[in-house]
Amino acid sequence: MKPFQYRDGQLSAEDLAIESLAAEVGTPFYLYSEGAVRGQLRDLKQALIAAGLDPLICYSMKANPSLAIMRALLDEGAGADVVSEGELRRALMAGVPPQKIVFAGVGKTAEEMRAGLEAGILQFNVESRDELLRLNQVAASLGRTATIALRVNPDVDARTHAKITTGTSENKFGIDIALAPEIMSQAAALDHIRLEGLAVHIGSQLTDLSPYAAAFSRLAELFQAARDAGHAMKRLDLGGGIGISYEDGTPPDFPAYAEIAKQAVGHLGIPLIFEPGRAIVGHAGLLISRVLYAKQGINRRFLILDAAMNDLIRPTLYDAWHDILPVAEPGPNTPLLPQDVVGPICESGDIFAEQRPLPELAPGDLVAICAAGAYGATMSSLYNSRLPAPEVLVRGGEFAVVKPRLDYEAMLRQERLPPWLADAPA
Ligand SMILES: *Cc1c(COP(=O)(O)O)cnc(C)c1O
Protein backbone atom coordinates (compact mmCIF):
# COMPACT_ATOMS: atom_id res chain seq x y z
CA MET A 1 0.00 0.00 0.00
CA LYS A 2 1.23 3.49 -0.82
CA PRO A 3 0.12 5.60 2.14
CA PHE A 4 0.67 9.00 0.52
CA GLN A 5 -0.56 9.53 -3.03
CA TYR A 6 -2.07 12.21 -5.20
CA ARG A 7 -5.82 11.85 -5.54
CA ASP A 8 -7.90 14.32 -7.50
CA GLY A 9 -4.96 16.69 -7.66
CA GLN A 10 -4.25 16.65 -3.93
CA LEU A 11 -1.71 14.71 -1.90
CA SER A 12 -3.57 12.36 0.45
CA ALA A 13 -2.69 10.42 3.56
CA GLU A 14 -4.59 7.15 3.28
CA ASP A 15 -8.12 8.46 2.59
CA LEU A 16 -7.69 12.03 3.79
CA ALA A 17 -6.69 15.11 1.82
CA ILE A 18 -3.66 16.66 3.48
CA GLU A 19 -4.86 20.16 2.62
CA SER A 20 -7.93 19.80 4.85
CA LEU A 21 -5.87 18.22 7.63
CA ALA A 22 -3.52 21.20 7.47
CA ALA A 23 -6.46 23.58 7.70
CA GLU A 24 -7.67 21.81 10.86
CA VAL A 25 -4.38 21.14 12.62
CA GLY A 26 -2.28 24.10 11.50
CA THR A 27 1.24 23.83 10.14
CA PRO A 28 3.87 22.54 10.55
CA PHE A 29 2.84 19.06 11.67
CA TYR A 30 3.99 15.47 11.42
CA LEU A 31 1.62 13.09 9.71
CA TYR A 32 1.83 9.31 10.13
CA SER A 33 -0.02 6.54 8.33
CA GLU A 34 -1.04 3.76 10.68
CA GLY A 35 -1.53 1.42 7.74
CA ALA A 36 2.02 2.01 6.53
CA VAL A 37 3.50 1.39 9.97
CA ARG A 38 1.58 -1.85 10.40
CA GLY A 39 2.34 -2.93 6.85
CA GLN A 40 6.10 -2.60 7.35
CA LEU A 41 6.02 -4.66 10.52
CA ARG A 42 3.96 -7.35 8.83
CA ASP A 43 6.22 -7.46 5.79
CA LEU A 44 9.35 -7.86 7.89
CA LYS A 45 7.76 -10.51 10.09
CA GLN A 46 6.49 -12.44 7.09
CA ALA A 47 9.91 -12.35 5.43
CA LEU A 48 11.60 -13.67 8.58
CA ILE A 49 9.05 -16.42 9.07
CA ALA A 50 9.19 -17.37 5.39
CA ALA A 51 12.96 -17.82 5.84
CA GLY A 52 12.21 -20.37 8.56
CA LEU A 53 13.29 -18.11 11.43
CA ASP A 54 11.65 -17.65 14.85
CA PRO A 55 11.54 -13.85 15.29
CA LEU A 56 10.48 -11.46 18.02
CA ILE A 57 10.48 -7.99 16.53
CA CYS A 58 11.28 -5.44 19.23
CA TYR A 59 10.55 -2.12 17.56
CA SER A 60 13.30 0.37 18.34
CA MET A 61 11.30 3.14 19.99
CA LYS A 62 13.99 5.76 19.57
CA ALA A 63 13.16 6.02 15.87
CA ASN A 64 9.69 7.28 16.76
CA PRO A 65 8.52 6.91 20.34
CA SER A 66 4.89 7.89 19.72
CA LEU A 67 2.61 5.93 22.06
CA ALA A 68 0.11 5.61 19.24
CA ILE A 69 2.64 4.04 16.91
CA MET A 70 3.90 1.70 19.61
CA ARG A 71 0.33 0.65 20.29
CA ALA A 72 -0.35 -0.09 16.63
CA LEU A 73 2.85 -2.14 16.42
CA LEU A 74 1.98 -3.99 19.61
CA ASP A 75 -1.29 -4.89 17.95
CA GLU A 76 0.81 -6.47 15.19
CA GLY A 77 2.67 -8.56 17.77
CA ALA A 78 5.76 -6.39 18.21
CA GLY A 79 7.76 -5.88 21.38
CA ALA A 80 9.95 -2.87 22.13
CA ASP A 81 13.64 -2.05 22.18
CA VAL A 82 14.18 0.81 24.63
CA VAL A 83 17.28 2.84 25.42
CA SER A 84 16.19 4.84 28.47
CA GLU A 85 13.77 4.76 31.38
CA GLY A 86 11.62 7.25 29.51
CA GLU A 87 11.26 4.84 26.59
CA LEU A 88 10.68 1.95 29.00
CA ARG A 89 7.81 3.89 30.56
CA ARG A 90 6.40 4.65 27.12
CA ALA A 91 6.56 0.98 26.13
CA LEU A 92 4.80 -0.08 29.33
CA MET A 93 2.23 2.67 28.96
CA ALA A 94 1.51 1.55 25.41
CA GLY A 95 0.82 -1.89 26.89
CA VAL A 96 3.91 -3.78 25.71
CA PRO A 97 4.30 -6.89 27.90
CA PRO A 98 7.59 -6.66 29.85
CA GLN A 99 8.60 -10.03 28.44
CA LYS A 100 8.77 -8.37 25.01
CA ILE A 101 11.00 -5.49 26.11
CA VAL A 102 14.75 -5.32 25.52
CA PHE A 103 16.79 -2.59 27.22
CA ALA A 104 19.73 -1.46 25.08
CA GLY A 105 22.18 1.42 25.39
CA VAL A 106 25.79 1.97 26.33
CA GLY A 107 25.18 4.04 29.47
CA LYS A 108 22.30 2.73 31.55
CA THR A 109 22.09 4.30 35.00
CA ALA A 110 21.40 2.33 38.18
CA GLU A 111 17.93 3.91 38.30
CA GLU A 112 17.22 2.73 34.77
CA MET A 113 18.38 -0.77 35.65
CA ARG A 114 16.11 -0.75 38.68
CA ALA A 115 13.15 0.31 36.56
CA GLY A 116 13.82 -2.50 34.08
CA LEU A 117 14.23 -5.10 36.80
CA GLU A 118 11.08 -4.00 38.60
CA ALA A 119 9.12 -4.18 35.37
CA GLY A 120 10.49 -7.68 34.69
CA ILE A 121 11.79 -7.06 31.16
CA LEU A 122 13.01 -9.82 28.85
CA GLN A 123 16.67 -8.77 28.76
CA PHE A 124 19.26 -6.09 29.25
CA ASN A 125 21.81 -5.83 26.47
CA VAL A 126 25.01 -5.28 28.41
CA GLU A 127 27.80 -3.32 26.75
CA SER A 128 30.72 -3.35 29.20
CA ARG A 129 32.23 -5.13 32.19
CA ASP A 130 31.45 -2.17 34.44
CA GLU A 131 27.83 -2.23 33.37
CA LEU A 132 27.65 -5.97 34.07
CA LEU A 133 28.96 -5.46 37.61
CA ARG A 134 26.62 -2.54 38.23
CA LEU A 135 23.61 -4.51 36.99
CA ASN A 136 24.55 -7.41 39.26
CA GLN A 137 24.68 -5.04 42.24
CA VAL A 138 21.37 -3.41 41.43
CA ALA A 139 19.69 -6.78 40.90
CA ALA A 140 21.13 -8.01 44.21
CA SER A 141 19.74 -4.98 46.03
CA LEU A 142 16.28 -5.85 44.71
CA GLY A 143 16.68 -9.59 45.34
CA ARG A 144 16.25 -10.25 41.62
CA THR A 145 18.17 -11.75 38.75
CA ALA A 146 18.81 -9.77 35.58
CA THR A 147 18.53 -11.66 32.32
CA ILE A 148 21.11 -10.37 29.89
CA ALA A 149 22.55 -10.60 26.43
CA LEU A 150 26.08 -9.37 25.87
CA ARG A 151 26.21 -6.83 23.09
CA VAL A 152 29.35 -7.59 21.17
CA ASN A 153 31.14 -5.35 18.77
CA PRO A 154 31.94 -7.57 15.79
CA ASP A 155 34.36 -5.08 14.21
CA VAL A 156 32.38 -4.86 10.97
CA ASP A 157 32.09 -1.60 9.08
CA ALA A 158 28.44 -0.98 8.27
CA ARG A 159 29.46 1.45 5.50
CA THR A 160 26.87 4.00 6.51
CA HIS A 161 27.12 7.63 7.66
CA ALA A 162 29.96 8.14 10.20
CA LYS A 163 27.54 9.44 12.83
CA ILE A 164 25.45 6.26 12.76
CA THR A 165 28.02 3.48 12.34
CA THR A 166 28.42 1.53 15.57
CA GLY A 167 30.03 -1.83 14.88
CA THR A 168 33.74 -1.19 14.44
CA SER A 169 36.27 -1.43 17.22
CA GLU A 170 36.71 2.35 17.03
CA ASN A 171 33.11 2.90 18.20
CA LYS A 172 31.97 3.16 21.82
CA PHE A 173 29.39 0.41 21.40
CA GLY A 174 29.44 -3.19 22.59
CA ILE A 175 32.16 -5.45 23.94
CA ASP A 176 35.00 -6.24 21.56
CA ILE A 177 34.26 -9.68 20.25
CA ALA A 178 37.70 -10.94 21.30
CA LEU A 179 37.00 -9.96 24.92
CA ALA A 180 33.52 -11.47 25.00
CA PRO A 181 34.44 -15.03 26.15
CA GLU A 182 36.15 -13.70 29.25
CA ILE A 183 33.23 -11.44 30.12
CA MET A 184 30.77 -14.28 29.58
CA SER A 185 32.69 -16.37 32.15
CA GLN A 186 32.61 -13.45 34.51
CA ALA A 187 28.85 -13.04 33.96
CA ALA A 188 28.29 -16.74 34.67
CA ALA A 189 29.98 -16.34 38.05
CA LEU A 190 27.67 -13.51 39.18
CA ASP A 191 24.75 -14.50 41.41
CA HIS A 192 22.25 -11.99 40.08
CA ILE A 193 22.97 -12.26 36.36
CA ARG A 194 21.53 -14.82 33.98
CA LEU A 195 23.33 -14.79 30.63
CA GLU A 196 20.96 -15.99 27.91
CA GLY A 197 22.10 -14.41 24.71
CA LEU A 198 24.31 -12.28 22.54
CA ALA A 199 23.42 -9.11 20.66
CA VAL A 200 24.83 -6.97 17.85
CA HIS A 201 23.81 -3.71 16.24
CA ILE A 202 26.31 -2.45 13.71
CA GLY A 203 24.76 0.83 12.69
CA SER A 204 21.77 2.55 11.18
CA GLN A 205 20.63 3.25 7.64
CA LEU A 206 22.46 0.26 6.12
CA THR A 207 21.51 0.21 2.47
CA ASP A 208 24.14 -2.38 1.61
CA LEU A 209 23.07 -5.50 3.48
CA SER A 210 26.38 -7.36 3.13
CA PRO A 211 27.94 -6.12 6.40
CA TYR A 212 25.14 -7.99 8.18
CA ALA A 213 26.37 -11.30 6.81
CA ALA A 214 29.80 -10.85 8.40
CA ALA A 215 28.43 -9.53 11.70
CA PHE A 216 25.78 -12.26 12.08
CA SER A 217 28.25 -15.03 11.21
CA ARG A 218 30.71 -13.82 13.83
CA LEU A 219 27.89 -13.72 16.34
CA ALA A 220 26.81 -17.28 15.46
CA GLU A 221 30.36 -18.56 15.95
CA LEU A 222 30.60 -16.88 19.33
CA PHE A 223 27.21 -18.29 20.28
CA GLN A 224 28.39 -21.81 19.47
CA ALA A 225 31.61 -21.26 21.40
CA ALA A 226 29.60 -19.99 24.38
CA ARG A 227 27.41 -23.09 24.35
CA ASP A 228 30.49 -25.27 24.09
CA ALA A 229 31.90 -23.47 27.11
CA GLY A 230 28.78 -24.48 29.04
CA HIS A 231 26.77 -21.23 29.00
CA ALA A 232 23.01 -21.79 28.83
CA MET A 233 22.57 -19.59 25.77
CA LYS A 234 19.05 -19.30 24.39
CA ARG A 235 18.81 -16.59 21.78
CA LEU A 236 20.44 -13.99 19.59
CA ASP A 237 19.51 -10.36 19.15
CA LEU A 238 20.46 -9.23 15.66
CA GLY A 239 19.82 -5.52 16.24
CA GLY A 240 18.35 -3.06 13.78
CA GLY A 241 19.73 -0.72 11.17
CA ILE A 242 17.98 -1.79 7.98
CA GLY A 243 18.16 1.26 5.73
CA ILE A 244 15.45 2.87 3.65
CA SER A 245 15.70 4.60 0.32
CA TYR A 246 15.21 8.30 0.95
CA GLU A 247 15.66 9.13 -2.72
CA ASP A 248 13.23 6.88 -4.49
CA GLY A 249 11.06 5.37 -1.77
CA THR A 250 11.71 1.72 -2.69
CA PRO A 251 10.84 -0.37 0.36
CA PRO A 252 13.67 -2.18 2.16
CA ASP A 253 14.38 -5.65 0.83
CA PHE A 254 13.21 -7.61 3.87
CA PRO A 255 13.40 -11.00 2.09
CA ALA A 256 17.09 -10.38 1.26
CA TYR A 257 17.76 -9.38 4.85
CA ALA A 258 15.93 -12.46 6.15
CA GLU A 259 17.95 -14.64 3.81
CA ILE A 260 21.21 -13.21 5.19
CA ALA A 261 20.05 -13.89 8.74
CA LYS A 262 19.01 -17.41 7.79
CA GLN A 263 22.35 -18.17 6.13
CA ALA A 264 24.30 -16.90 9.14
CA VAL A 265 22.29 -18.11 12.12
CA GLY A 266 19.46 -20.33 10.81
CA HIS A 267 21.35 -23.53 11.62
CA LEU A 268 21.27 -22.68 15.34
CA GLY A 269 17.48 -23.10 15.42
CA ILE A 270 17.04 -20.57 18.24
CA PRO A 271 14.65 -17.65 18.83
CA LEU A 272 15.88 -14.38 17.36
CA ILE A 273 15.24 -10.78 18.36
CA PHE A 274 15.24 -8.00 15.76
CA GLU A 275 15.30 -4.31 16.64
CA PRO A 276 14.28 -2.35 13.54
CA GLY A 277 13.31 1.29 13.88
CA ARG A 278 13.74 3.33 10.72
CA ALA A 279 12.64 0.54 8.35
CA ILE A 280 9.28 0.32 10.14
CA VAL A 281 8.38 4.00 10.44
CA GLY A 282 10.64 6.00 8.09
CA HIS A 283 8.39 6.03 5.04
CA ALA A 284 5.24 6.12 7.16
CA GLY A 285 5.60 9.80 8.05
CA LEU A 286 5.62 13.23 6.44
CA LEU A 287 6.41 16.65 7.80
CA ILE A 288 3.77 19.03 6.41
CA SER A 289 4.75 22.65 6.18
CA ARG A 290 3.53 25.85 4.56
CA VAL A 291 5.58 28.23 2.46
CA LEU A 292 5.83 31.52 4.36
CA TYR A 293 7.75 33.45 1.73
CA ALA A 294 9.34 32.94 -1.64
CA LYS A 295 12.44 35.06 -2.00
CA GLN A 296 14.08 35.64 -5.34
CA GLY A 297 17.78 36.44 -4.89
CA ILE A 298 20.18 37.31 -7.66
CA ASN A 299 21.35 33.75 -8.12
CA ARG A 300 18.89 31.71 -6.12
CA ARG A 301 15.26 31.38 -5.27
CA PHE A 302 14.46 30.49 -1.66
CA LEU A 303 11.30 28.95 -0.28
CA ILE A 304 11.07 29.87 3.38
CA LEU A 305 8.93 27.33 5.25
CA ASP A 306 7.20 27.46 8.61
CA ALA A 307 9.03 24.23 9.58
CA ALA A 308 12.67 24.38 10.61
CA MET A 309 15.65 22.38 11.79
CA ASN A 310 14.15 22.29 15.28
CA ASP A 311 11.37 20.13 13.76
CA LEU A 312 13.55 17.95 11.51
CA ILE A 313 17.30 18.03 12.05
CA ARG A 314 18.32 15.18 9.74
CA PRO A 315 19.37 17.34 6.78
CA THR A 316 21.60 19.42 9.06
CA LEU A 317 22.95 16.55 11.15
CA TYR A 318 23.45 13.86 8.54
CA ASP A 319 23.35 15.81 5.27
CA ALA A 320 20.23 13.76 4.72
CA TRP A 321 18.13 13.93 1.57
CA HIS A 322 14.34 14.17 1.95
CA ASP A 323 12.02 14.29 -1.02
CA ILE A 324 9.78 17.34 -1.02
CA LEU A 325 6.37 17.21 -2.69
CA PRO A 326 3.95 20.05 -3.31
CA VAL A 327 0.66 19.08 -1.65
CA ALA A 328 -1.28 20.42 -4.66
CA GLU A 329 -0.32 18.13 -7.51
CA PRO A 330 1.58 20.00 -10.22
CA GLY A 331 0.15 19.65 -13.73
CA PRO A 332 2.11 17.52 -16.20
CA ASN A 333 3.72 20.49 -17.93
CA THR A 334 4.51 22.59 -14.88
CA PRO A 335 8.05 23.93 -15.24
CA LEU A 336 10.41 23.04 -12.41
CA LEU A 337 13.06 25.44 -11.18
CA PRO A 338 15.84 24.86 -8.69
CA GLN A 339 14.96 26.32 -5.30
CA ASP A 340 16.51 26.24 -1.84
CA VAL A 341 13.95 25.03 0.67
CA VAL A 342 14.84 26.51 4.04
CA GLY A 343 13.52 27.12 7.53
CA PRO A 344 13.33 30.47 9.32
CA ILE A 345 16.11 29.82 11.88
CA CYS A 346 19.19 31.99 11.86
CA GLU A 347 21.63 29.19 11.02
CA SER A 348 22.96 28.48 7.57
CA GLY A 349 22.36 24.78 8.35
CA ASP A 350 18.61 25.35 8.56
CA ILE A 351 18.06 23.95 5.09
CA PHE A 352 15.82 21.09 3.94
CA ALA A 353 17.04 21.00 0.35
CA GLU A 354 19.40 22.93 -1.86
CA GLN A 355 18.67 23.74 -5.51
CA ARG A 356 15.76 21.30 -5.54
CA PRO A 357 13.74 21.29 -8.77
CA LEU A 358 10.20 22.24 -7.74
CA PRO A 359 7.31 24.15 -9.27
CA GLU A 360 7.38 27.85 -8.53
CA LEU A 361 5.62 27.69 -5.16
CA ALA A 362 4.16 30.73 -3.49
CA PRO A 363 3.36 31.84 0.07
CA GLY A 364 0.55 29.74 1.52
CA ASP A 365 1.35 26.66 -0.57
CA LEU A 366 1.78 23.40 1.33
CA VAL A 367 4.70 21.02 0.96
CA ALA A 368 5.29 17.52 2.30
CA ILE A 369 8.79 16.61 3.43
CA CYS A 370 8.90 12.87 2.86
CA ALA A 371 10.28 9.90 4.81
CA ALA A 372 10.14 11.87 8.04
CA GLY A 373 8.62 9.12 10.19
CA ALA A 374 11.93 8.06 11.75
CA TYR A 375 14.32 10.29 13.69
CA GLY A 376 12.07 13.25 12.92
CA ALA A 377 9.72 14.44 15.66
CA THR A 378 11.72 12.61 18.29
CA MET A 379 14.82 14.69 17.57
CA SER A 380 12.93 17.97 17.59
CA SER A 381 13.85 20.71 20.01
CA LEU A 382 12.67 24.04 21.33
CA TYR A 383 15.54 25.86 19.63
CA ASN A 384 14.64 29.48 18.93
CA SER A 385 11.80 28.90 21.42
CA ARG A 386 9.78 27.53 18.55
CA LEU A 387 6.97 25.15 19.44
CA PRO A 388 7.77 21.74 17.92
CA ALA A 389 5.38 20.39 15.31
CA PRO A 390 2.43 18.35 16.62
CA GLU A 391 1.87 14.77 15.45
CA VAL A 392 -1.16 13.35 13.68
CA LEU A 393 -2.01 9.71 12.99
CA VAL A 394 -4.25 8.74 10.11
CA ARG A 395 -6.15 5.49 9.68
CA GLY A 396 -8.29 5.28 6.58
CA GLY A 397 -10.60 8.28 6.65
CA GLU A 398 -9.99 9.06 10.34
CA PHE A 399 -7.30 11.08 12.03
CA ALA A 400 -6.25 11.92 15.56
CA VAL A 401 -3.81 14.45 16.94
CA VAL A 402 -1.63 12.05 18.93
CA LYS A 403 0.70 14.75 20.22
CA PRO A 404 -0.81 18.22 20.39
CA ARG A 405 1.21 21.34 19.77
CA LEU A 406 2.77 22.52 23.01
CA ASP A 407 1.60 26.00 23.95
CA TYR A 408 3.75 28.93 24.99
CA GLU A 409 2.46 28.85 28.56
CA ALA A 410 3.55 25.22 28.90
CA MET A 411 6.91 26.07 27.38
CA LEU A 412 7.48 28.91 29.82
CA ARG A 413 6.26 26.88 32.80
CA GLN A 414 9.31 24.65 32.36
CA GLU A 415 11.54 27.38 33.77
CA ARG A 416 12.12 29.15 37.06
CA LEU A 417 13.81 32.38 38.05
CA PRO A 418 16.22 32.02 40.96
CA PRO A 419 15.02 33.80 44.12
CA TRP A 420 17.69 36.50 43.81
CA LEU A 421 16.39 37.49 40.38
CA ALA A 422 12.73 37.06 41.15
CA ASP A 423 11.81 40.72 41.33
CA ALA A 424 11.72 42.55 38.06
CA PRO A 425 13.98 45.60 37.98
CA ALA A 426 12.04 48.76 38.72
C1 LIG B 1 19.25 2.80 17.01
C2 LIG B 1 19.21 1.36 17.38
C3 LIG B 1 18.35 0.49 16.72
C4 LIG B 1 17.45 0.91 15.59
O1 LIG B 1 18.16 1.36 14.49
P1 LIG B 1 17.39 1.63 13.09
O2 LIG B 1 18.47 2.06 12.20
O3 LIG B 1 16.38 2.68 13.34
O4 LIG B 1 16.77 0.34 12.68
C5 LIG B 1 18.33 -0.82 17.13
N1 LIG B 1 19.12 -1.27 18.14
C6 LIG B 1 19.97 -0.45 18.79
C7 LIG B 1 20.81 -1.00 19.87
C8 LIG B 1 20.05 0.88 18.44
O5 LIG B 1 20.90 1.69 19.08
PDBQT file of the ligand as one rigid body, heavy atoms in Angstrom, charges set to zero:
ROOT
HETATM    1  C1  LIG A 501      19.250   2.805  17.015  1.00  0.00    +0.000 C 
HETATM    2  C2  LIG A 501      19.215   1.365  17.381  1.00  0.00    +0.000 A 
HETATM    3  C3  LIG A 501      18.350   0.486  16.719  1.00  0.00    +0.000 A 
HETATM    4  C4  LIG A 501      17.447   0.914  15.588  1.00  0.00    +0.000 C 
HETATM    5  O1  LIG A 501      18.160   1.359  14.494  1.00  0.00    +0.000 OA
HETATM    6  P1  LIG A 501      17.387   1.629  13.095  1.00  0.00    +0.000 P 
HETATM    7  O2  LIG A 501      18.466   2.061  12.201  1.00  0.00    +0.000 OA
HETATM    8  O3  LIG A 501      16.383   2.679  13.341  1.00  0.00    +0.000 OA
HETATM    9  O4  LIG A 501      16.768   0.336  12.685  1.00  0.00    +0.000 OA
HETATM   10  C5  LIG A 501      18.330  -0.823  17.133  1.00  0.00    +0.000 A 
HETATM   11  N1  LIG A 501      19.122  -1.267  18.140  1.00  0.00    +0.000 NA
HETATM   12  C6  LIG A 501      19.973  -0.454  18.789  1.00  0.00    +0.000 A 
HETATM   13  C7  LIG A 501      20.806  -0.998  19.874  1.00  0.00    +0.000 C 
HETATM   14  C8  LIG A 501      20.047   0.883  18.435  1.00  0.00    +0.000 A 
HETATM   15  O5  LIG A 501      20.899   1.691  19.083  1.00  0.00    +0.000 OA
ENDROOT
TORSDOF 0
